[in-house]
Amino acid sequence: MDEKTKKHGFHPVYLLLIVPFIALLWVPLYNRIEPQIFGIPFFYWYQTVWTFLGTACTIPVYLYEERKGK
């Protein structure tokens, strides 16, 4: 393989970027009020939790890209 193919190849770690996208794109999954946490409807706290989970899914991709670049 030449250097250009290695640099732009697909790695399974990139699939982690799809997880938060699908989880937040499918609105009927979380378009409800119950269960509530501290009076906050499910619709809002689900999206807030995915802010952190999305970050957790992005970090391995970032670390892979940093390691690959060296």
Protein Blocks (a to p, Z undefined) as FASTA:
>chain_A
ZZklmmmmccfklmmmmmmmmmmmmmmlmgcfbdceehiafklmmmmmmmmmmmmmmmmm
mmmmmmmmZZ
